[in-house]
């Protein structure tokens, strides 16, 4: 039975890798301890796939941090600031590139296509000397082989690697990254040769950039790369894997004409139109890896529908050339339903996590080979029918309210400059006002309190007392630091989406449905299974409590509808925008209750707005239209004097700046420092922005503490392109993952830098 998995989650069913990494970074365990945990995880994953009957099992999809960073290490493309002097790249250099260290900042991190996974962006230029510097792909192939498991080694393809890179600092932004193709291919040849020598019979190149809108130069690079690799690949079966969207016709033609390639992988969940391209012509004698099992969501596959698609494709490509696969790596889904004993039985029957998807892939492959497991298919059909007819899925009132939004526009009555004037009279803030993004460090003690309350080991009274004490501590600290607009620190929240989902109808939650976001950071996306509404206020008590502790403005902190949508596992039985409008109405109720409670500054985070942008330009306008509309719905009813903030992080925003302006927020705080101030270039190019804006002045995803001078220099760069009266001073993101020993000095330096600039600006008048 021909079955294949594109890739698999690497954190482990109970986040074993996360805890091993953090223990190693904290100096509590050795490199050998970390390597042992990693080896055990790899062995267990390979054996699990083998036991589930998977034929083509991937290797080298495990990573200590990120697969693109692994490729950078393989190519020896280490930026000079990390002081690497050749030889095999070890943990010290590898983790410095990922996380920075006391003396140098980390490499930029950005979203992997339209997922919530972040990759480390390679920094390349004409002077990079590529050299084979990490033998990980070969080592892991041999490791699996020694365990008796034959695998398909997976490499990030050479063209996608370059297209996902950026010019290094000091290199012209117009530098052609593809001009480096001839320099990296010799390293790829060395890796391929070693894999062949080790006994590999298949190799997988992930070339997901093929689904993007590419010009002829970029398409030509694929043709050139695989022509150059053809002789080295001779004797191997070569799979080029694509995912996340349909392939445009031109890209399909390029892919299926590549030299030396014997198999093509397609996402047939997000790329339904690709089926028509395959029907229109598929190269004779080549393999089709058909991604019919969704690697991005947790709903059980419709096995009957998938089998029908596969049978159609079998008629085109031939029986022994069709392989059943996942739509993309299962990295983007939760690990195993077995670890969910408390999940509602009915809802659980509707789900398939990564471990269950192995059996779906194999079950389809068996059915295709004439060995259909009738019980398996029957149970699946029953689960799908139960989900379709369940009364808990549909709320007619919610559906009617959301439907009524579609034809209308929602905007605040007054323009932003008039609103800012009214808000300033009320808030009386200095120029360059300082604030933070929302969360403060989540200590071990704080997590213990939440855990014990959830487990009913402490009373509600004890819990509320503890959280109030924590809020008071955070408020006093901010007052001592002399921050202008305060936050309550969010001690009652485990996660910025889960916290809200737990108080909205239509959501379910897993205990261990963790998904890697970056490095050791995992998120646990809620499951939106039904219509969404807000039964009761969600944050008003905590925000009011915090405001009563200070005379300074206290931000009410909410997560926006688009981010709740994009950071959840969303129901797939209605269009995403309908679900988003339902969430927007729920958040609108909350915004208006906060305002009534005397909260004058309300932040509605849309960290994931850019992330949901479709990969193809032809589909982007529709998404941006409903996403921006959803945000505006949340705050259309507030007074001019109520200041609406929003926050966005780690993404390339320059191409959607007009949509960001169209959101009509009073103040936007946005990631800026880790991406080397890329955001500011938009304003240098003449985009006029009249609302308040806080491009982040330091990177919170690194333990490094920036100096006052460094932050002041950043602010000066912002002042060169932005008006003084609209600029805010804030970190890049929330401080939840940092320690107080890092947060206090960093914020101290941030406030000192703002005050220094204020005095300089005053004396310059």
Secondary structure, 3 states (H helix, E strand, C coil): CCEECCCCCCCCCCCHHHHHHHHHHCCCCCHHHHHHHHHHHHHHHHHHHHHCCCCEEEECCCCCCCHHHHHHHHHCCCCHHHCCCCCCCCHHHHHHHHHCCCCCCCCCEEECCCCCCEEECCEECCCCCCCCCCCHHHHHHHHHHHCCCCEEEEEECHHHHHHCCEECCCCCCCCCHHHHHHHHHHHHHHHHHHHHHCCCCEEEEECHHHHCCCCHHHHHHHHHHHHHHHHHHCCCEEEEECCCCCCCHHHHHHHCCCCCCCEEEEECCCCCCHHHHHHCCCCCCCEEEEEEECCCCCECCCHHHHHHHHHHHHHHHCHHHEEEEECCCHHHCCCCHHHCCCCCHHHHHCECCHHHHHHHHHHHHHHHCCCCCHHHHHHHHHHHHHHHHCCCCCCHHHHHHHHCCCCCCCCCCCCHHHHHHHHHHHHCCCCCCEECCCECCCCHHHHHHHHHHHCCCCCHHHHHHHHHHHHHHHHHHHHHHCCCEECCECCCCCCCCHHHHCCEEEEECCCCCCEEEECCEEECCCEEEEEEEECCCCCHHHHHHHHCCCCCCEEEEEECHHHHHHCCEECCCCCHHHHHHHHHHHHHHHHHHHHHCCCCEEEEECCCCHHHCCCCHHHHHHHHHHHHHHHHHHHCCCCCCCEEEEEECCCCCHHHHHHHHHCCCCEEEECCCCCCCCCHHHHHCCCCCCCEEEECCCCCCCCCCCCHHHHHHHHHHHHCCCCHHHECECCCCCCCCCCHHHHHHHHHHHHHHHHHHHHHHHHHC
